[in-house]
Amino acid sequence: MDFAINCLQASLRAIIVDVLPASRQDAGTAWASRMIGVGNVTGYLMGFLDLVHLLPFLGSTHMQVLTTIASTVLGVTVAITCYFTPEKPLVRPPTEANDSLEAFRALFTSLRSLPLVIKRTFRIQLFAWIGWFPFLFYGTTYVADLYVAAHSTDGGSEAETMERGTRAGSLAMFVHALASLASSLILPMFTYSAAVGLPQQQPGPRSLSVLSNIKRVLDGIRARLMVSLPTMWAMSLVIFSLAMLLTLVTSTVFVASMILAICGISWAVAMWVPFSIIGETIRGVASLPYESQMHAAPVSGDYVQLSNNDIPMEVIDDHGLGQDADPQPVPPSTE
């Protein structure tokens, strides 16, 4: 099952890039983040349940039952994806000779000519995941150790204390998964992508309905809080960094659990924004003719700065590619 999961992780992200247009990349990756949140919550919830007692016909141990359920769900969801996802064969121009090193040569050329926005995203991801890997592997252990240190003198056996500490760590990660799921549902409503741009409020006739007026007020507040994808990503990384610094002065299980829950906000963004930025850029390159893709010069530039609160990262031209330019705020409408 581990082999299957590792093979699917990258290919499922590639399906979003291949199938959706640039204007829908943000929505697609946001939904992927939500599905990851649902899976995390379900997985941690199953860890609390006595699956052997509930589903004895699936196995004699908790791991056997959990693995059987996960394998079945994985097979069904992959089958549904393969059936409903349209796919077009890649048509390449005929080459003069069948060079066995062509794939490696093309990979090296692609790495050298990556758009600047993708290079920047890779660099940020490199350092961000230096922090995420220890968090994901040792989050439960961190809370469990705090629990054991606080209850080491309670008189119980060391094994029982460690078991309760492990459950406390699992509960903290469950709260983290809930926070991540909630963030993946809420935060996309307050962001915009470069492919779509900052949404504009359309003036309409005033309504006497209370619900309509409340909706209009909420839409106005949402419009003022809208930020670009790079800005949302930067804010989430700042939150994650501050949360990790707080672990240096944390000594209680409750505070540690709250830190893990706060990191759920950053985790939701990490599973969504970087892939949206890369997907939009790749779809922009894909809109060019094949020859232009192979011989295009490295792309550089920054994000269109549509608000004074936004962090520039890439300028999008007619093909969705970056160009060297200074980010300029969009001038106010004269209408």
C-alpha positions as CSV (number, residue, x, y, z in Angstrom):
1,M,0.0,0.0,0.0
2,D,2.9,2.3,0.7
3,F,4.2,1.8,-2.8
4,A,0.7,2.7,-4.2
5,I,0.4,5.8,-2.1
6,N,3.9,7.1,-3.1
7,C,3.1,6.5,-6.8
8,L,-0.3,8.3,-6.5
9,Q,0.8,11.4,-4.5
10,A,2.5,13.2,-7.4
11,S,0.3,11.8,-10.2
12,L,-2.9,13.0,-8.5
13,R,-1.4,16.6,-8.3
14,A,-0.5,16.2,-12.0
15,I,-4.1,15.4,-12.9
16,I,-5.2,18.7,-11.5
17,V,-2.6,20.5,-13.6
18,D,-3.5,18.5,-16.8
19,V,-7.2,18.7,-16.6
20,L,-8.1,22.1,-15.2
21,P,-7.4,25.4,-17.0
22,A,-5.3,28.0,-15.3
23,S,-8.3,29.9,-14.0
24,R,-9.4,26.8,-12.1
25,Q,-6.1,25.6,-10.7
26,D,-6.7,27.5,-7.4
27,A,-10.1,25.9,-6.9
28,G,-8.8,22.4,-7.9
29,T,-5.8,22.5,-5.4
30,A,-8.1,24.0,-2.7
31,W,-10.4,21.0,-3.1
32,A,-7.4,18.7,-3.0
33,S,-6.5,20.3,0.3
34,R,-10.0,19.8,1.6
35,M,-10.0,16.1,0.7
36,I,-6.6,15.7,2.4
37,G,-8.2,17.3,5.5
38,V,-11.2,14.9,5.4
39,G,-8.8,12.0,5.1
40,N,-6.7,13.2,8.0
41,V,-9.7,13.6,10.3
42,T,-11.1,10.2,9.3
43,G,-7.8,8.5,9.8
44,Y,-7.2,10.0,13.3
45,L,-10.8,9.2,14.2
46,M,-10.4,5.6,13.3
47,G,-7.3,5.5,15.5
48,F,-9.6,6.1,18.5
49,L,-12.2,3.5,17.5
50,D,-12.0,-0.2,18.5
51,L,-12.1,-1.4,14.9
52,V,-11.4,-5.1,15.8
53,H,-14.6,-5.1,17.9
54,L,-16.6,-3.2,15.3
55,L,-15.3,-5.0,12.2
56,P,-13.9,-8.4,13.3
57,F,-14.3,-9.9,9.8
58,L,-11.6,-7.5,8.4
59,G,-8.8,-8.7,10.7
60,S,-7.7,-9.7,14.1
61,T,-5.6,-6.6,14.9
62,H,-6.3,-2.9,14.7
63,M,-3.6,-2.5,12.0
64,Q,-5.1,-5.3,9.8
65,V,-8.5,-3.8,9.9
66,L,-7.2,-0.2,9.3
67,T,-5.0,-1.4,6.4
68,T,-7.9,-3.3,4.8
69,I,-10.2,-0.3,5.0
70,A,-7.5,2.1,3.6
71,S,-6.7,-0.3,0.7
72,T,-10.3,-0.7,-0.2
73,V,-11.0,3.1,-0.1
74,L,-7.8,3.7,-2.1
75,G,-8.8,1.3,-4.8
76,V,-12.3,2.6,-5.1
77,T,-11.3,6.3,-5.3
78,V,-8.6,5.6,-7.9
79,A,-11.1,3.6,-10.0
80,I,-13.6,6.5,-9.9
81,T,-10.9,9.0,-10.8
82,C,-9.6,6.9,-13.8
83,Y,-13.2,6.5,-15.1
84,F,-14.3,10.1,-14.9
85,T,-11.1,11.9,-15.7
86,P,-10.6,12.7,-19.5
87,E,-7.2,12.2,-20.9
88,K,-5.6,13.1,-24.2
89,P,-2.5,11.3,-25.5
90,L,0.6,13.5,-25.7
91,V,1.5,14.1,-29.3
92,R,5.1,14.9,-29.9
93,P,6.6,15.9,-33.2
94,P,8.6,13.0,-34.9
95,T,12.3,13.0,-34.1
96,E,15.1,12.0,-36.5
97,A,16.5,9.4,-34.2
98,N,15.4,7.5,-31.1
99,D,17.9,8.7,-28.5
100,S,17.7,6.8,-25.3
101,L,19.2,9.8,-23.4
102,E,16.5,12.2,-24.8
103,A,14.4,12.0,-21.6
104,F,17.4,12.9,-19.4
105,R,18.5,15.7,-21.7
106,A,14.9,17.1,-21.8
107,L,14.8,16.9,-17.9
108,F,18.1,18.8,-17.6
109,T,16.9,21.4,-20.1
110,S,13.6,21.9,-18.3
111,L,15.4,22.4,-15.0
112,R,17.6,25.1,-16.5
113,S,14.6,26.9,-18.1
114,L,12.1,26.8,-15.3
115,P,10.0,29.9,-14.9
116,L,11.3,32.0,-12.1
117,V,8.1,31.7,-10.1
118,I,8.5,27.9,-10.0
119,K,12.1,28.2,-9.0
120,R,11.1,30.5,-6.1
121,T,8.4,28.1,-5.1
122,F,10.8,25.2,-5.0
123,R,13.2,27.2,-2.9
124,I,10.6,28.2,-0.4
125,Q,9.3,24.6,-0.3
126,L,12.8,23.3,0.4
127,F,13.2,25.3,3.6
128,A,9.5,25.0,4.6
129,W,9.6,21.2,4.5
130,I,12.7,21.2,6.8
131,G,10.2,22.4,9.4
132,W,7.3,20.3,8.3
133,F,9.0,16.9,8.3
134,P,9.9,16.9,12.0
135,F,6.4,18.3,12.8
136,L,4.6,15.5,11.0
137,F,6.8,12.7,12.3
138,Y,7.2,13.9,15.9
139,G,4.1,15.9,16.7
140,T,2.5,13.0,18.5
141,T,5.7,12.2,20.4
142,Y,6.2,15.8,21.4
143,V,2.8,15.9,23.2
144,A,3.3,12.4,24.6
145,D,6.6,13.4,26.2
146,L,5.1,16.5,27.8
147,Y,2.3,14.3,29.2
148,V,4.7,11.8,30.6
149,A,6.8,14.5,32.2
150,A,3.8,16.0,33.8
151,H,2.4,12.7,35.1
152,S,5.5,10.8,35.9
153,T,4.8,11.1,39.7
154,D,1.2,10.0,39.6
155,G,2.0,6.5,40.8
156,G,0.9,4.5,37.7
157,S,3.1,2.2,35.7
158,E,5.4,3.7,33.1
159,A,3.7,1.7,30.3
160,E,0.2,3.1,31.3
161,T,1.5,6.6,31.5
162,M,3.1,6.3,28.1
163,E,-0.1,4.9,26.6
164,R,-2.1,7.8,28.0
165,G,0.5,10.2,26.6
166,T,0.3,8.6,23.2
167,R,-3.4,9.0,23.2
168,A,-3.0,12.7,24.2
169,G,-0.6,13.1,21.3
170,S,-3.1,11.5,18.9
171,L,-5.9,13.7,20.2
172,A,-3.7,16.8,19.6
173,M,-3.1,15.7,16.0
174,F,-6.8,15.0,15.6
175,V,-7.5,18.7,16.6
176,H,-4.7,19.7,14.2
177,A,-6.5,17.8,11.4
178,L,-9.8,19.5,12.3
179,A,-8.2,22.9,12.2
180,S,-6.6,22.1,8.8
181,L,-10.0,21.0,7.4
182,A,-11.7,24.1,8.6
183,S,-9.0,26.3,7.2
184,S,-9.1,24.6,3.8
185,L,-12.9,25.4,3.7
186,I,-12.6,29.0,4.8
187,L,-9.3,30.5,3.6
188,P,-9.9,29.9,-0.2
189,M,-12.8,32.4,0.1
190,F,-10.4,35.1,1.0
191,T,-7.8,34.6,-1.7
192,Y,-7.5,35.2,-5.4
193,S,-5.2,33.8,-8.0
194,A,-3.2,35.6,-10.7
195,A,-5.1,33.8,-13.4
196,V,-8.5,35.1,-12.2
197,G,-7.5,38.4,-10.6
198,L,-9.1,40.3,-7.7
199,P,-12.8,39.9,-7.8
200,Q,-14.8,43.1,-8.2
201,Q,-18.1,43.8,-6.5
202,Q,-20.8,44.5,-8.9
203,P,-23.2,47.2,-7.8
204,G,-26.8,46.1,-7.8
205,P,-30.2,47.3,-6.7
206,R,-30.6,47.6,-2.9
207,S,-32.9,45.2,-1.4
208,L,-35.1,45.5,1.6
209,S,-34.5,41.9,2.6
210,V,-32.5,41.6,5.8
211,L,-30.7,38.5,4.5
212,S,-29.7,40.3,1.3
213,N,-28.3,43.3,3.3
214,I,-26.4,41.0,5.6
215,K,-25.0,39.2,2.6
216,R,-24.0,42.5,1.0
217,V,-22.2,43.6,4.1
218,L,-20.4,40.3,4.4
219,D,-19.3,40.4,0.8
220,G,-17.9,43.9,1.4
221,I,-15.9,42.7,4.4
222,R,-14.7,39.7,2.4
223,A,-13.6,42.0,-0.5
224,R,-11.5,44.1,1.9
225,L,-9.8,41.0,3.3
226,M,-8.9,39.4,0.0
227,V,-5.2,38.6,-0.5
228,S,-3.2,37.0,-3.2
229,L,-2.0,33.4,-3.0
230,P,1.7,34.4,-2.3
231,T,0.5,36.6,0.5
232,M,-1.6,33.9,2.1
233,W,1.3,31.5,1.8
234,A,3.7,34.0,3.5
235,M,1.3,34.6,6.3
236,S,0.9,30.9,6.9
237,L,4.7,30.4,7.0
238,V,5.0,33.2,9.6
239,I,2.3,31.5,11.7
240,F,4.1,28.2,11.5
241,S,7.4,29.8,12.4
242,L,6.0,31.5,15.4
243,A,4.3,28.3,16.5
244,M,7.5,26.4,16.3
245,L,9.3,29.1,18.4
246,L,6.6,28.8,21.1
247,T,7.5,25.1,21.6
248,L,10.7,26.3,23.3
249,V,8.7,27.7,26.2
250,T,5.8,25.3,26.3
251,S,5.6,22.8,29.1
252,T,1.9,21.8,29.3
253,V,-0.1,19.4,27.1
254,F,-2.9,21.9,26.5
255,V,-0.7,24.6,25.2
256,A,1.2,22.1,23.0
257,S,-2.1,20.8,21.6
258,M,-3.2,24.4,20.8
259,I,0.2,24.9,19.0
260,L,-0.5,21.8,16.9
261,A,-4.0,23.1,16.1
262,I,-2.7,26.5,15.0
263,C,-0.2,24.7,12.7
264,G,-3.2,23.1,11.1
265,I,-3.9,26.5,9.5
266,S,-0.5,26.6,7.9
267,W,-0.7,22.9,6.9
268,A,-3.9,23.6,4.9
269,V,-2.2,26.4,3.0
270,A,0.9,24.3,2.4
271,M,-1.3,21.6,0.8
272,W,-3.0,24.2,-1.4
273,V,-1.2,27.4,-2.4
274,P,2.2,26.1,-3.7
275,F,0.5,23.7,-6.0
276,S,-1.9,26.4,-7.2
277,I,1.0,28.8,-8.1
278,I,2.9,26.0,-10.0
279,G,-0.3,24.8,-11.7
280,E,-1.2,28.2,-13.0
281,T,2.4,28.7,-14.3
282,I,2.5,25.3,-16.0
283,R,-0.8,25.8,-17.7
284,G,0.5,29.1,-19.0
285,V,3.5,27.4,-20.5
286,A,1.3,24.6,-21.9
287,S,-0.7,27.2,-23.8
288,L,2.3,27.9,-26.0
289,P,3.2,25.9,-29.1
290,Y,5.4,22.8,-28.5
291,E,8.4,24.3,-30.1
292,S,8.1,27.5,-28.0
293,Q,8.0,25.3,-24.9
294,M,11.2,23.6,-25.8
295,H,13.1,26.7,-26.7
296,A,11.6,29.3,-24.3
297,A,14.1,31.3,-22.4
298,P,13.9,31.2,-18.5
299,V,11.0,33.2,-17.3
300,S,11.3,35.8,-14.6
301,G,9.1,38.3,-12.9
302,D,6.8,38.9,-10.0
303,Y,3.2,38.3,-9.1
304,V,0.7,41.0,-10.1
305,Q,0.3,43.2,-7.1
306,L,-3.5,44.0,-7.1
307,S,-3.6,45.2,-3.5
308,N,-1.3,47.2,-1.2
309,N,-1.4,44.2,1.2
310,D,-0.2,41.7,-1.4
311,I,3.3,40.2,-1.8
312,P,4.4,40.3,-5.5
313,M,5.7,37.1,-7.0
314,E,4.9,36.8,-10.7
315,V,3.7,39.0,-13.5
316,I,1.3,37.2,-15.9
317,D,1.3,38.1,-19.5
318,D,-1.0,37.0,-22.3
319,H,0.3,33.4,-22.1
320,G,0.2,33.2,-18.3
321,L,4.0,33.5,-18.1
322,G,6.1,35.8,-16.0
323,Q,8.0,38.8,-17.4
324,D,10.6,41.1,-16.0
325,A,8.6,44.0,-14.6
326,D,8.1,46.0,-11.4
327,P,4.9,45.2,-9.7
328,Q,2.4,48.0,-10.0
329,P,-0.9,48.4,-8.1
330,V,-4.0,48.4,-10.3
331,P,-5.2,52.0,-10.7
332,P,-8.6,52.7,-9.3
333,S,-11.5,52.7,-11.7
334,T,-12.6,56.0,-13.1
335,E,-16.1,54.9,-13.7
